[in-house]
Amino acid sequence: MNARTLLLSTLIAFTGVHAQDDSKINTLFGTDKDMANGGWGAPSVHYTKVMGQDALLVGLRGGWLIDHQVTLGIAGFGLVTDVPNAAYDTHRIEQGHDVDLPSQFRMGYGGLFIEPILAHRSAVHVTLPVIIGAGGCGYQLYGGLPRDFDPYTYSDDAQAFFVIEPGVELELNLIPLVRLGVGASYRYTSDITLPGTPSDALRGINAGVTIKVGKF
């Protein structure tokens, strides 16, 4: 091998190494590419059943979207429909209280929100939202006058509970800043120990709609 051939071989090898240095490096934990970050907020409405009665939950979700693939944030929901419970009113009567109008069961919950996104580059894709948190529930009471004239009070029968709610949603990218999600979830809570109230009163399936607005 003459000097000219050796020099040419050295230049080719150096060029190849330099090109490799400029490329992205893959590791066990991903690559060194810049991640795209965004964020969004969303009103959400869910149909469910509470103690066998039709009910609506209204809430908000929102968070930080990491590299288009997973959202970390918070979420919260509240019961907005009346849910009477005759068994609880019977308990109050037995305790010597006057019950002129049915009491209404109330509850709300919220906590950490995690949502992985499957096939995130597709205009129609699947998300897997999960809420892990806590909530509170109790009974709203009314006196002898019509509700419009008598301020409501809350019973001393109230408690906190733990909740975990995994779900699945079909999500559509309507426009760059808006997404529509339709899906279902299962609300699992710790046991409820209120008088006249089933221990699994808050457990059940939700079916809902979510409209996200933000940077995706």
MIGU-180237 format. One record per residue: z, y, x of N, C-alpha, C, O in turn; residue in three letters. Coordinates in steps of 0.2 Angstrom, whole numbers, plus 5000, padded with zeros to 4 digits. Example, Ala and Ser with C-alpha at 12.3 -4.5 7.8 and 13.67 -1.06 7.14 Angstrom:
{{5039,4972,5066},{5039,4978,5062},{5039,4984,5066},{5042,4983,5071},"ALA"}
{{5035,4989,5064},{5036,4995,5068},{5039,5000,5064},{5040,5006,5067},"SER"}
//
This chain:
{{5000,4994,5004},{5000,5000,5000},{5000,5006,5004},{5005,5007,5009},"MET"}
{{4995,5011,5004},{4995,5017,5008},{4999,5022,5005},{5002,5021,4999},"ASN"}
{{5000,5028,5008},{5004,5033,5006},{5002,5036,5000},{5006,5038,4996},"ALA"}
{{4995,5037,4999},{4993,5040,4993},{4995,5036,4987},{4997,5038,4982},"ARG"}
{{4994,5029,4987},{4996,5025,4982},{5003,5025,4980},{5005,5025,4974},"THR"}
{{5007,5025,4985},{5015,5025,4985},{5017,5032,4981},{5021,5031,4977},"LEU"}
{{5014,5037,4983},{5015,5044,4980},{5014,5044,4973},{5017,5046,4969},"LEU"}
{{5008,5041,4971},{5005,5041,4964},{5010,5037,4960},{5012,5038,4954},"LEU"}
{{5012,5031,4962},{5017,5026,4959},{5023,5030,4958},{5026,5029,4952},"SER"}
{{5026,5034,4963},{5032,5037,4962},{5032,5042,4956},{5037,5043,4953},"THR"}
{{5026,5046,4956},{5026,5051,4951},{5025,5048,4944},{5028,5051,4939},"LEU"}
{{5022,5043,4943},{5021,5040,4937},{5028,5037,4934},{5030,5038,4929},"ILE"}
{{5032,5034,4939},{5039,5032,4937},{5044,5037,4936},{5047,5037,4931},"ALA"}
{{5043,5043,4939},{5047,5049,4938},{5046,5052,4931},{5050,5054,4927},"PHE"}
{{5039,5052,4929},{5037,5055,4923},{5040,5051,4917},{5042,5053,4912},"THR"}
{{5040,5044,4918},{5042,5039,4913},{5050,5040,4912},{5052,5040,4906},"GLY"}
{{5053,5041,4917},{5061,5042,4917},{5062,5048,4913},{5067,5049,4909},"VAL"}
{{5059,5054,4915},{5060,5060,4912},{5058,5060,4905},{5062,5063,4901},"HIS"}
{{5053,5057,4903},{5051,5056,4896},{5057,5053,4892},{5058,5054,4886},"ALA"}
{{5060,5047,4895},{5065,5044,4892},{5071,5048,4891},{5075,5048,4886},"GLN"}
{{5073,5053,4896},{5078,5057,4895},{5078,5062,4889},{5083,5064,4887},"ASP"}
{{5071,5064,4888},{5070,5069,4883},{5071,5066,4876},{5071,5069,4871},"ASP"}
{{5071,5059,4875},{5071,5056,4869},{5078,5055,4866},{5083,5056,4870},"SER"}
{{5078,5054,4859},{5085,5053,4856},{5088,5046,4858},{5085,5041,4859},"LYS"}
{{5095,5047,4860},{5098,5041,4862},{5102,5037,4856},{5106,5041,4853},"ILE"}
{{5100,5031,4855},{5104,5027,4850},{5110,5024,4853},{5110,5022,4858},"ASN"}
{{5115,5024,4849},{5122,5021,4851},{5124,5017,4845},{5121,5017,4840},"THR"}
{{5130,5014,4846},{5132,5009,4841},{5135,5014,4835},{5135,5011,4829},"LEU"}
{{5136,5020,4836},{5139,5024,4831},{5133,5030,4829},{5135,5035,4826},"PHE"}
{{5127,5028,4830},{5122,5033,4827},{5118,5036,4833},{5118,5033,4839},"GLY"}
{{5115,5041,4832},{5111,5045,4837},{5113,5051,4838},{5118,5054,4835},"THR"}
{{5110,5055,4843},{5113,5062,4845},{5109,5067,4841},{5109,5073,4843},"ASP"}
{{5105,5065,4836},{5101,5070,4832},{5106,5075,4828},{5112,5073,4826},"LYS"}
{{5104,5081,4827},{5108,5085,4823},{5108,5083,4816},{5103,5081,4813},"ASP"}
{{5114,5083,4813},{5115,5081,4806},{5114,5087,4801},{5116,5093,4803},"MET"}
{{5111,5086,4796},{5110,5091,4791},{5116,5091,4786},{5118,5086,4783},"ALA"}
{{5119,5097,4785},{5125,5097,4780},{5124,5102,4775},{5120,5107,4775},"ASN"}
{{5127,5100,4769},{5126,5104,4763},{5132,5104,4759},{5137,5102,4761},"GLY"}
{{5132,5106,4753},{5137,5106,4748},{5135,5107,4741},{5130,5110,4740},"GLY"}
{{5139,5105,4736},{5137,5106,4729},{5143,5106,4725},{5149,5104,4727},"TRP"}
{{5142,5108,4719},{5147,5108,4714},{5144,5106,4707},{5138,5106,4706},"GLY"}
{{5148,5103,4703},{5145,5100,4697},{5150,5099,4691},{5155,5096,4692},"ALA"}
{{5148,5102,4685},{5152,5100,4679},{5150,5093,4677},{5144,5091,4678},"PRO"}
{{5154,5089,4674},{5153,5082,4672},{5157,5081,4665},{5162,5083,4664},"SER"}
{{5153,5077,4661},{5156,5075,4654},{5156,5068,4654},{5150,5065,4655},"VAL"}
{{5161,5065,4652},{5161,5058,4651},{5164,5056,4644},{5169,5059,4641},"HIS"}
{{5161,5051,4641},{5163,5048,4635},{5167,5042,4637},{5165,5038,4641},"TYR"}
{{5173,5041,4633},{5177,5035,4635},{5181,5033,4629},{5180,5036,4623},"THR"}
{{5185,5029,4629},{5190,5027,4624},{5197,5027,4627},{5199,5025,4632},"LYS"}
{{5202,5030,4623},{5209,5030,4625},{5213,5028,4619},{5212,5030,4613},"VAL"}
{{5216,5022,4620},{5220,5019,4615},{5216,5017,4609},{5217,5017,4603},"MET"}
{{5209,5015,4611},{5205,5012,4606},{5201,5018,4602},{5198,5016,4597},"GLY"}
{{5202,5024,4604},{5199,5030,4600},{5194,5033,4605},{5195,5034,4611},"GLN"}
{{5189,5036,4601},{5183,5039,4605},{5186,5046,4608},{5190,5049,4605},"ASP"}
{{5184,5047,4614},{5187,5053,4618},{5182,5056,4623},{5178,5052,4625},"ALA"}
{{5183,5062,4624},{5179,5065,4629},{5183,5068,4635},{5188,5071,4634},"LEU"}
{{5181,5067,4641},{5184,5069,4647},{5179,5074,4650},{5173,5073,4651},"LEU"}
{{5181,5080,4652},{5177,5085,4655},{5180,5087,4661},{5186,5088,4662},"VAL"}
{{5176,5088,4666},{5179,5089,4673},{5174,5092,4678},{5168,5094,4676},"GLY"}
{{5176,5093,4684},{5172,5096,4689},{5172,5091,4695},{5177,5088,4697},"LEU"}
{{5166,5091,4699},{5166,5088,4705},{5163,5093,4710},{5159,5097,4708},"ARG"}
{{5164,5091,4717},{5161,5095,4722},{5163,5093,4729},{5168,5090,4729},"GLY"}
{{5159,5095,4734},{5161,5093,4740},{5156,5095,4745},{5151,5098,4744},"GLY"}
{{5157,5092,4751},{5153,5093,4757},{5148,5087,4758},{5151,5081,4758},"TRP"}
{{5142,5088,4758},{5137,5083,4759},{5135,5082,4766},{5132,5087,4769},"LEU"}
{{5136,5076,4769},{5135,5075,4776},{5129,5071,4777},{5128,5066,4775},"ILE"}
{{5124,5074,4780},{5118,5071,4782},{5114,5068,4776},{5111,5063,4777},"ASP"}
{{5114,5071,4771},{5111,5069,4765},{5113,5062,4762},{5111,5060,4757},"HIS"}
{{5118,5059,4765},{5120,5052,4763},{5127,5051,4760},{5128,5046,4757},"GLN"}
{{5132,5055,4761},{5138,5054,4758},{5142,5061,4757},{5141,5066,4761},"VAL"}
{{5145,5062,4751},{5149,5068,4749},{5156,5066,4750},{5159,5061,4748},"THR"}
{{5160,5071,4753},{5167,5071,4753},{5170,5077,4750},{5168,5082,4752},"LEU"}
{{5174,5076,4745},{5176,5082,4741},{5182,5080,4737},{5186,5076,4738},"GLY"}
{{5182,5084,4731},{5187,5083,4726},{5184,5083,4719},{5179,5085,4718},"ILE"}
{{5188,5080,4715},{5186,5079,4708},{5192,5079,4703},{5197,5077,4705},"ALA"}
{{5191,5082,4697},{5196,5082,4692},{5193,5082,4685},{5188,5084,4684},"GLY"}
{{5197,5078,4680},{5195,5077,4673},{5201,5078,4669},{5207,5077,4671},"PHE"}
{{5199,5081,4663},{5205,5082,4658},{5202,5079,4651},{5196,5080,4649},"GLY"}
{{5207,5077,4647},{5205,5075,4640},{5205,5081,4636},{5210,5084,4635},"LEU"}
{{5199,5082,4632},{5198,5088,4628},{5198,5086,4621},{5197,5091,4617},"VAL"}
{{5199,5080,4619},{5199,5078,4612},{5206,5076,4610},{5209,5073,4614},"THR"}
{{5207,5076,4603},{5214,5074,4601},{5214,5067,4600},{5209,5063,4598},"ASP"}
{{5219,5064,4603},{5220,5057,4602},{5227,5056,4599},{5232,5056,4603},"VAL"}
{{5228,5055,4593},{5234,5054,4589},{5237,5047,4591},{5233,5042,4592},"PRO"}
{{5243,5046,4590},{5246,5039,4591},{5252,5038,4586},{5258,5041,4587},"ASN"}
{{5251,5034,4581},{5255,5033,4576},{5262,5030,4578},{5267,5031,4576},"ALA"}
{{5261,5025,4583},{5267,5022,4586},{5272,5026,4589},{5278,5025,4589},"ALA"}
{{5269,5031,4593},{5273,5036,4596},{5277,5041,4591},{5283,5042,4591},"TYR"}
{{5273,5043,4585},{5277,5046,4580},{5282,5042,4577},{5287,5045,4575},"ASP"}
{{5281,5036,4576},{5286,5032,4573},{5292,5032,4577},{5298,5032,4575},"THR"}
{{5291,5031,4584},{5297,5031,4588},{5301,5038,4588},{5307,5038,4588},"HIS"}
{{5297,5043,4587},{5301,5050,4586},{5305,5050,4580},{5310,5053,4580},"ARG"}
{{5302,5047,4574},{5306,5047,4568},{5312,5043,4569},{5317,5045,4566},"ILE"}
{{5311,5037,4572},{5317,5033,4573},{5322,5036,4577},{5328,5035,4577},"GLU"}
{{5320,5041,4582},{5325,5045,4586},{5328,5051,4582},{5332,5055,4585},"GLN"}
{{5326,5052,4576},{5329,5057,4572},{5325,5064,4572},{5328,5069,4570},"GLY"}
{{5319,5064,4575},{5315,5070,4575},{5311,5071,4569},{5309,5066,4566},"HIS"}
{{5309,5077,4567},{5305,5078,4561},{5298,5078,4564},{5296,5081,4569},"ASP"}
{{5293,5074,4560},{5286,5074,4562},{5282,5076,4556},{5281,5072,4552},"VAL"}
{{5280,5082,4556},{5276,5085,4551},{5269,5084,4552},{5265,5083,4547},"ASP"}
{{5267,5085,4558},{5260,5084,4560},{5259,5079,4565},{5264,5078,4570},"LEU"}
{{5254,5075,4566},{5254,5070,4571},{5254,5073,4578},{5251,5078,4579},"PRO"}
{{5257,5070,4583},{5257,5072,4590},{5250,5070,4593},{5247,5066,4590},"SER"}
{{5249,5073,4598},{5242,5072,4601},{5243,5070,4609},{5247,5073,4612},"GLN"}
{{5240,5064,4611},{5241,5062,4618},{5236,5066,4622},{5231,5068,4620},"PHE"}
{{5239,5068,4628},{5235,5073,4633},{5236,5070,4640},{5241,5066,4641},"ARG"}
{{5231,5070,4643},{5231,5068,4650},{5225,5071,4655},{5220,5074,4652},"MET"}
{{5227,5072,4661},{5222,5074,4666},{5223,5071,4673},{5229,5068,4674},"GLY"}
{{5218,5071,4677},{5219,5067,4683},{5214,5070,4688},{5209,5073,4686},"TYR"}
{{5215,5069,4695},{5210,5071,4700},{5212,5069,4707},{5218,5066,4707},"GLY"}
{{5208,5070,4712},{5210,5068,4718},{5204,5068,4723},{5199,5072,4722},"GLY"}
{{5204,5064,4728},{5199,5064,4733},{5193,5061,4730},{5193,5056,4726},"LEU"}
{{5187,5064,4732},{5180,5061,4729},{5176,5059,4735},{5175,5063,4739},"PHE"}
{{5173,5053,4734},{5169,5050,4740},{5163,5048,4736},{5163,5044,4731},"ILE"}
{{5157,5049,4738},{5151,5047,4735},{5145,5046,4740},{5142,5050,4742},"GLU"}
{{5144,5039,4742},{5139,5037,4746},{5132,5038,4742},{5132,5037,4736},"PRO"}
{{5127,5039,4745},{5120,5039,4742},{5115,5034,4745},{5114,5034,4751},"ILE"}
{{5113,5030,4740},{5108,5025,4742},{5101,5028,4741},{5099,5031,4736},"LEU"}
{{5096,5026,4746},{5089,5029,4746},{5089,5036,4745},{5086,5039,4740},"ALA"}
{{5093,5040,4749},{5094,5047,4748},{5087,5051,4749},{5087,5057,4746},"HIS"}
{{5082,5048,4752},{5076,5052,4752},{5071,5052,4746},{5067,5055,4745},"ARG"}
{{5073,5047,4742},{5069,5046,4736},{5071,5051,4730},{5077,5053,4730},"SER"}
{{5066,5053,4726},{5068,5058,4721},{5072,5055,4716},{5076,5059,4712},"ALA"}
{{5072,5048,4715},{5076,5045,4710},{5080,5040,4715},{5077,5035,4718},"VAL"}
{{5087,5040,4715},{5091,5036,4719},{5097,5034,4716},{5099,5037,4710},"HIS"}
{{5101,5031,4719},{5108,5028,4716},{5114,5031,4720},{5113,5031,4727},"VAL"}
{{5119,5033,4717},{5125,5035,4720},{5131,5031,4718},{5131,5028,4713},"THR"}
{{5136,5031,4722},{5142,5027,4721},{5148,5031,4721},{5152,5030,4726},"LEU"}
{{5150,5035,4716},{5155,5039,4716},{5162,5036,4715},{5162,5031,4712},"PRO"}
{{5167,5038,4719},{5174,5035,4719},{5179,5041,4719},{5178,5045,4723},"VAL"}
{{5183,5041,4714},{5189,5045,4714},{5195,5042,4715},{5197,5036,4712},"ILE"}
{{5199,5044,4720},{5206,5041,4721},{5211,5047,4721},{5211,5052,4725},"ILE"}
{{5216,5046,4716},{5221,5052,4716},{5226,5050,4711},{5229,5044,4711},"GLY"}
{{5228,5055,4707},{5234,5055,4703},{5233,5059,4697},{5229,5063,4697},"ALA"}
{{5237,5058,4692},{5237,5062,4686},{5243,5062,4682},{5248,5060,4684},"GLY"}
{{5243,5065,4676},{5249,5066,4672},{5247,5065,4665},{5241,5067,4663},"GLY"}
{{5251,5063,4661},{5250,5062,4654},{5256,5063,4650},{5262,5062,4652},"CYS"}
{{5256,5064,4643},{5261,5066,4639},{5259,5067,4632},{5253,5066,4630},"GLY"}
{{5263,5070,4628},{5262,5071,4621},{5263,5078,4619},{5268,5081,4620},"TYR"}
{{5258,5081,4615},{5258,5088,4613},{5261,5087,4605},{5259,5083,4601},"GLN"}
{{5266,5091,4604},{5269,5091,4597},{5268,5097,4593},{5267,5103,4596},"LEU"}
{{5268,5096,4587},{5268,5102,4582},{5273,5102,4577},{5276,5097,4575},"TYR"}
{{5275,5108,4575},{5281,5109,4570},{5278,5109,4563},{5273,5106,4562},"GLY"}
{{5282,5112,4559},{5281,5111,4551},{5276,5116,4549},{5273,5115,4543},"GLY"}
{{5274,5121,4552},{5269,5126,4550},{5262,5124,4552},{5262,5119,4557},"LEU"}
{{5257,5126,4549},{5250,5125,4551},{5249,5126,4559},{5252,5131,4561},"PRO"}
{{5245,5122,4562},{5244,5123,4569},{5242,5130,4571},{5244,5132,4577},"ARG"}
{{5238,5133,4567},{5236,5140,4569},{5241,5145,4569},{5241,5150,4573},"ASP"}
{{5247,5144,4566},{5253,5148,4566},{5259,5146,4570},{5263,5150,4572},"PHE"}
{{5259,5140,4572},{5265,5137,4576},{5263,5135,4583},{5259,5131,4584},"ASP"}
{{5266,5139,4588},{5265,5137,4594},{5267,5129,4596},{5272,5127,4593},"PRO"}
{{5262,5126,4600},{5264,5119,4601},{5269,5119,4607},{5270,5123,4611},"TYR"}
{{5272,5113,4607},{5276,5111,4613},{5274,5104,4615},{5270,5101,4612},"THR"}
{{5277,5103,4621},{5276,5096,4624},{5283,5092,4624},{5288,5095,4625},"TYR"}
{{5282,5086,4622},{5287,5081,4622},{5290,5080,4629},{5287,5081,4634},"SER"}
{{5296,5078,4630},{5299,5076,4636},{5297,5070,4639},{5298,5068,4645},"ASP"}
{{5293,5066,4634},{5290,5060,4636},{5284,5061,4640},{5279,5062,4637},"ASP"}
{{5284,5061,4646},{5278,5062,4651},{5279,5059,4657},{5285,5057,4659},"ALA"}
{{5273,5057,4660},{5274,5054,4667},{5268,5055,4671},{5262,5057,4669},"GLN"}
{{5268,5054,4677},{5263,5054,4682},{5260,5047,4683},{5264,5042,4682},"ALA"}
{{5254,5046,4685},{5251,5040,4686},{5246,5040,4692},{5243,5045,4694},"PHE"}
{{5245,5034,4695},{5240,5033,4700},{5233,5032,4697},{5233,5028,4692},"PHE"}
{{5227,5034,4700},{5221,5032,4697},{5216,5031,4703},{5216,5034,4708},"VAL"}
{{5212,5026,4702},{5206,5025,4706},{5200,5023,4701},{5201,5019,4697},"ILE"}
{{5195,5027,4702},{5189,5026,4697},{5182,5026,4701},{5179,5030,4703},"GLU"}
{{5180,5019,4702},{5174,5018,4706},{5168,5018,4700},{5169,5017,4694},"PRO"}
{{5162,5020,4702},{5157,5021,4698},{5150,5020,4701},{5149,5019,4707},"GLY"}
{{5145,5020,4697},{5138,5020,4699},{5134,5025,4695},{5135,5025,4689},"VAL"}
{{5129,5028,4698},{5125,5033,4694},{5118,5033,4697},{5117,5032,4703},"GLU"}
{{5113,5034,4692},{5106,5035,4694},{5105,5043,4694},{5107,5046,4689},"LEU"}
{{5103,5045,4700},{5102,5052,4701},{5095,5054,4702},{5091,5051,4705},"GLU"}
{{5093,5060,4698},{5086,5062,4699},{5086,5069,4702},{5090,5074,4700},"LEU"}
{{5082,5070,4707},{5081,5077,4710},{5077,5081,4705},{5070,5080,4705},"ASN"}
{{5079,5086,4701},{5075,5090,4697},{5071,5095,4700},{5065,5095,4700},"LEU"}
{{5075,5099,4704},{5072,5104,4708},{5076,5104,4715},{5081,5101,4715},"ILE"}
{{5074,5108,4720},{5078,5107,4726},{5085,5109,4726},{5089,5106,4730},"PRO"}
{{5087,5113,4721},{5094,5115,4721},{5098,5111,4715},{5104,5112,4714},"LEU"}
{{5095,5107,4711},{5098,5104,4705},{5097,5097,4705},{5091,5094,4706},"VAL"}
{{5102,5093,4703},{5101,5086,4702},{5105,5084,4696},{5110,5086,4694},"ARG"}
{{5102,5079,4693},{5105,5076,4686},{5107,5069,4688},{5103,5065,4690},"LEU"}
{{5113,5067,4686},{5116,5060,4687},{5118,5058,4680},{5121,5061,4676},"GLY"}
{{5116,5051,4679},{5118,5048,4673},{5121,5041,4675},{5118,5037,4679},"VAL"}
{{5127,5040,4673},{5130,5033,4675},{5137,5031,4672},{5138,5034,4666},"GLY"}
{{5140,5027,4675},{5146,5024,4672},{5151,5023,4677},{5150,5022,4683},"ALA"}
{{5158,5022,4675},{5163,5021,4680},{5169,5017,4676},{5169,5017,4670},"SER"}
{{5173,5015,4680},{5179,5011,4677},{5185,5015,4680},{5186,5016,4686},"TYR"}
{{5189,5017,4675},{5195,5021,4677},{5201,5016,4677},{5203,5013,4671},"ARG"}
{{5204,5015,4682},{5210,5010,4683},{5216,5015,4685},{5216,5019,4689},"TYR"}
{{5221,5014,4681},{5227,5018,4682},{5233,5013,4683},{5233,5007,4681},"THR"}
{{5239,5015,4686},{5245,5012,4686},{5248,5012,4678},{5245,5015,4674},"SER"}
{{5252,5007,4677},{5255,5006,4670},{5258,5013,4667},{5261,5016,4671},"ASP"}
{{5257,5014,4661},{5260,5019,4657},{5266,5016,4654},{5266,5011,4651},"ILE"}
{{5272,5020,4654},{5278,5018,4652},{5281,5022,4646},{5287,5022,4645},"THR"}
{{5277,5026,4643},{5279,5031,4638},{5281,5027,4631},{5277,5022,4630},"LEU"}
{{5285,5029,4627},{5287,5025,4621},{5281,5025,4616},{5277,5029,4616},"PRO"}
{{5280,5019,4613},{5275,5018,4609},{5268,5018,4611},{5263,5019,4608},"GLY"}
{{5267,5018,4618},{5261,5019,4621},{5259,5012,4625},{5263,5010,4629},"THR"}
{{5253,5010,4624},{5251,5004,4628},{5251,5005,4636},{5250,5010,4638},"PRO"}
{{5253,5000,4640},{5254,5001,4647},{5247,5002,4650},{5247,5005,4655},"SER"}
{{5242,5000,4647},{5235,5001,4649},{5231,5006,4645},{5225,5006,4645},"ASP"}
{{5235,5011,4643},{5232,5016,4638},{5226,5020,4641},{5221,5022,4638},"ALA"}
{{5226,5021,4648},{5222,5025,4651},{5216,5021,4655},{5212,5024,4658},"LEU"}
{{5216,5015,4655},{5211,5011,4658},{5205,5010,4654},{5206,5009,4648},"ARG"}
{{5199,5011,4657},{5193,5010,4653},{5187,5012,4656},{5187,5015,4662},"GLY"}
{{5182,5011,4653},{5175,5012,4655},{5173,5019,4653},{5174,5021,4647},"ILE"}
{{5170,5023,4657},{5167,5030,4656},{5159,5029,4656},{5157,5026,4660},"ASN"}
{{5156,5033,4652},{5149,5034,4652},{5148,5042,4652},{5150,5045,4648},"ALA"}
{{5144,5044,4657},{5144,5051,4658},{5138,5054,4661},{5133,5051,4663},"GLY"}
{{5137,5061,4661},{5132,5065,4663},{5135,5070,4668},{5140,5073,4667},"VAL"}
{{5131,5071,4674},{5134,5076,4679},{5128,5080,4681},{5122,5077,4682},"THR"}
{{5128,5087,4681},{5123,5091,4684},{5126,5094,4690},{5130,5098,4690},"ILE"}
{{5122,5093,4696},{5124,5095,4702},{5120,5101,4704},{5114,5101,4703},"LYS"}
{{5123,5107,4707},{5120,5112,4709},{5122,5114,4716},{5128,5115,4717},"VAL"}
{{5118,5114,4721},{5120,5116,4728},{5114,5115,4733},{5108,5115,4731},"GLY"}
{{5116,5114,4739},{5112,5113,4745},{5112,5106,4746},{5117,5103,4749},"LYS"}
{{5106,5102,4746},{5106,5095,4747},{5102,5093,4753},{5101,5087,4755},"PHE"}
//
